[in-house]
Amino acid sequence: MKLRPVVSEMLIAAGYDRRSRILEVIFRTGETYRYKGVPSSRYEGLMSADSKGKYMHRHIIGHYDYERV
């Protein structure tokens, strides 16, 4: 999965695998998480959001199963 750098106070980079529906993000803390079963529309919303952190809190964190990588 290719990660793209993002401008965010919360995230460094994000990537998405359409086939497996996995969203991978690297937080500024250095931790990497993979969120499972995420629709592509959520990834697109994240990448186009003015505030990536707010989008993560409203639409990703707490809504999808995840694993720390």
Helices and strands as residue ranges (DSSP letters): E 4-5, E 11-17, E 22-27, E 32-36, H 40-48, H 52-55, I 56-60, E 66-68
